[in-house]
Amino acid sequence: MRYLIDSDIVIDHFLGQDAATDLLARLDDDGGIAFGVVTYMEVYQGLLRDTAGGDPRIRLEDFLADRPVLLFTPLIAQRCAHLREDLKRGGRRVRHRLLDLINAATALEFDLTLVTHNTQDYDDIPGLRLNP
C-alpha cells in the first residue's frame, strides 16, 4: 500500500462522484490504498444518515473488502502527540484538529501519502506527503 485515503474521497465515492471512484481505482492499481480508523468512523457515520442505502456496516465492509483499515496504535498515538506538541510550540492551531492529526500520524507512521481534497488541513505538518 502506498496511499492513505481521507474520508472526503470515500464520501464522494459513495455519493456517486465518478472522479472519486476513478481516483480510488487508479490508486488501488498504483500500489494500493488503506484507510485509517478515522476515515472508517467518518464514512460509517455518513452512511448512517443515508436511510435509502441499506445497512451501513455491510455497505462499508463491502467497499473495504481486500483493503486494509489501519488501527490506532500506541505508536500512532505517540506520533500524534508529538505532532500536536510541535505544532502548538510553533504557534499553529491544534484544537479541533485531533482527527486530522490522527490521520496525519497514521500516514507518517506507515510512510503513506495522504490523499485528500482538504490539503489545507494538513499543509503545516512536516514530512507528510499529500496527494499523488
C-alpha positions in Angstrom: 0.0 0.0 0.0 1.2 3.5 -0.8 -1.8 5.7 0.0 -3.9 6.5 3.0 -7.4 7.8 1.8 -9.1 10.6 3.7 -12.9 10.4 4.3 -13.7 13.1 1.8 -12.6 10.9 -1.1 -14.7 7.9 0.2 -17.7 10.1 0.9 -17.5 11.4 -2.7 -17.3 7.8 -4.0 -20.5 6.9 -2.0 -22.2 10.0 -3.4 -21.7 8.6 -6.8 -19.0 11.0 -8.0 -17.1 9.3 -10.8 -13.9 11.3 -10.2 -13.6 9.9 -6.7 -14.4 6.3 -7.9 -11.8 6.6 -10.7 -9.2 8.0 -8.3 -9.7 5.1 -5.9 -9.4 2.6 -8.7 -6.2 4.3 -10.1 -4.6 4.4 -6.7 -5.6 0.8 -6.0 -3.7 -0.1 -9.2 -0.7 2.1 -8.3 0.5 0.4 -5.2 -2.7 0.1 -3.1 -4.7 2.0 -0.7 -5.5 1.8 3.0 -7.9 3.6 5.4 -7.4 4.7 8.9 -9.9 4.3 11.7 -10.8 8.0 11.5 -11.9 7.6 7.9 -13.8 4.4 8.8 -15.7 6.2 11.5 -16.5 9.3 9.5 -17.7 7.3 6.5 -19.7 4.9 8.7 -21.4 7.9 10.3 -22.2 9.4 6.9 -23.7 6.1 5.8 -25.9 6.0 9.0 -27.6 9.1 7.6 -28.4 7.5 4.3 -31.6 5.7 5.1 -32.2 4.6 1.5 -28.8 2.9 1.1 -29.2 -0.3 3.2 -27.2 -1.5 6.2 -24.3 0.9 6.6 -22.0 -1.7 8.1 -22.5 -4.0 5.1 -22.0 -1.2 2.6 -18.8 -0.1 4.2 -17.4 -3.7 4.7 -18.2 -4.5 1.0 -16.3 -1.3 0.0 -13.4 -2.2 2.2 -13.1 -5.8 1.1 -9.4 -6.6 0.5 -8.4 -3.1 1.6 -6.8 -2.7 5.0 -8.1 -0.5 7.8 -5.1 0.7 9.8 -5.8 0.6 13.5 -5.0 3.3 16.0 -1.9 2.0 17.9 0.2 3.4 20.7 2.9 4.3 18.2 0.4 6.3 16.2 -0.9 7.9 19.4 2.7 8.9 20.3 3.4 10.3 16.8 0.1 12.3 17.0 1.1 13.7 20.4 4.5 14.8 19.1 2.7 16.4 16.1 0.3 18.2 18.4 3.0 19.5 20.7 5.4 20.5 17.8 2.6 22.4 16.0 1.5 24.1 19.3 5.0 25.2 20.1 5.2 26.6 16.6 2.2 28.7 17.1 -0.1 26.5 14.9 -3.5 25.6 15.9 -4.1 22.1 17.3 -7.5 22.5 18.8 -10.3 20.9 16.8 -7.8 19.1 14.6 -7.4 15.8 16.5 -9.0 13.6 13.8 -6.9 15.2 11.1 -3.8 14.8 13.2 -4.6 11.1 13.8 -4.9 10.7 10.0 -1.5 12.5 9.5 0.2 10.5 12.2 -1.2 7.2 10.6 0.2 8.2 7.2 3.5 9.2 8.7 3.8 6.0 10.8 3.2 3.8 7.7 5.1 6.0 5.3 2.0 6.6 3.2 0.9 9.5 1.0 -2.3 11.0 2.4 -4.9 11.5 -0.4 -7.4 14.3 0.4 -9.2 17.2 -1.1 -8.6 19.1 2.1 -4.9 19.7 1.7 -5.1 23.0 3.7 -5.9 20.9 6.8 -2.6 19.2 6.5 -0.2 21.6 4.8 1.6 22.6 8.1 2.6 19.0 9.0 6.3 18.4 8.4 7.2 15.3 6.4 3.6 14.5 5.4 3.2 13.7 1.7 -0.1 14.8 0.3 -1.9 13.5 -2.8 -0.3 11.6 -5.6 
